[in-house]
Amino acid sequence: MKVPNYILNLKNEESPSNLLWIYFLVSIGVALQVGAANWDIMWHGIVNVESFFTPPHSVLYFGVGLSLVSTIAGIIWSLRQKIHPVGPFSTYRKIPTPLKLIVFGCLIEVISGMFDNWWHANFGFDGLLSPPHLMLISGMTLSIIGALIGVHLDKTKTHKRFQLISEMICYGILWMIVINFVFMFTLPFSKGQYFDFNPSPTAALMLGLMLSAAFTAIIFYSVQSLSFPFRMTVVAATLITIQSL
């Protein structure tokens, strides 16, 4: 069976180039989001938050906006390149796949914001695990994975050190997000005003023991391939810095 030309050329056409700063800004936006999400957890622990409009939410959605605006700029840049894909959806195929992932993640986060506003208006304060929060962290995960893939595949050779540092920062942010994923399903902070999503202690113990170690091992194993001194230290420092701020 003959493979269509647009499939044969897919790799070359979708390879990101010169978008390193775009992916870096996206990663900073996601770092703001996950940092503000952790701040929001503490905020909920101090006050029974019944409103969507809180300082942590403002920082969080500023991060969403930064990621989205940066991605739109990257898409505009990509569409202006002298690349002429053949086959169906040629304009869509000029957009690098990492940017598509980030856009999808940002859209999920924006929808989760509207969903969270509706949730607070109808059900008062919520807990750590709620449908809007689950949507939000899923969008964060997609966005940072898109940024990580984009940084890893970037063809820019003149900023190799910056590329490596950006990739390590992305790994640190991803590490923090997946740990937060584990926290959502293990910590007993998910009893809201109307719904109690707290897990059973046995399930929480098993998930906490297995998933945290598994995700950390995957992150550190992936970082091993980077030729940069103290690479694991940089990844860990990224997580510590976000949490400290």
C-alpha positions, 0 to 999 in steps of 0.5 A, a space after each residue: 500500500 502506498 503511503 501518502 506524501 503528507 504522511 511521509 513528510 509529517 516528521 519534517 513539517 511538524 518538527 518545531 524550530 526556533 520556538 524555544 522561548 515560546 515553550 519556556 514562557 509556557 512552562 513559566 505559565 504552568 509553574 505559576 498555575 501549579 504554584 498557585 494551585 498549592 497556595 489555593 489548597 492552603 487558602 482553603 485550609 484557612 478559610 472556607 472559600 465560597 467564591 471563585 475570585 480569590 488571590 490564588 485563583 488570580 495568579 493561577 489564571 494569570 499563568 493560564 493566560 501567559 501560557 495561552 498568549 505565548 502559544 498563540 504567538 507561537 502558532 502565528 509564527 509557525 503559520 508564517 513560516 515558508 512551509 507548504 504541507 500537502 494533503 488535507 488540513 495543510 494549514 492545521 498541519 503547519 502548527 507544531 504538535 507540541 503547540 496543539 497539545 498546549 492549546 488543548 491543555 489551556 482550553 481545558 483549564 479555561 473551561 475548568 475555571 468557568 466550571 469552578 466558578 459555577 461549582 462555587 456558586 452552587 455548592 459553596 467551598 470544595 475540597 482538594 479533589 473535585 471535578 473542576 480541580 481534576 479538569 484543571 490539573 489535567 489541563 496543566 499536565 497536557 500543557 507542560 508535556 507539550 512544552 517539554 516535548 517542544 523544548 526537547 525537539 527544538 532544532 535551535 543549536 545556538 542556545 543548547 545550554 538554554 534548551 537543556 535548562 528549559 528542559 530540566 525546568 519542564 521536568 521539575 514542573 511536570 514532577 510537581 504536577 504528577 505529585 499533586 495528582 497523587 495528593 488529590 487522590 490520597 490526602 484527606 482534604 477533599 470534603 467540601 460543603 456538599 460532597 465528600 471525595 475523601 479516599 479510603 485510608 487503605 486506598 490512599 496508603 497504597 496509591 501514595 506509596 506506589 505512585 509517588 515513587 513510580 512518578 519520581 523514578 520515571 522523571 529521574 530516569 528521563 533526566 538521566 539522558 540530558 548531558 548537563 551537570 547536576 541535572 537532577 539537582 536542577 529538577 529538584 530545585 525547580 520543584 522546591 522553588 515553586 513550592 517555596 514561592 
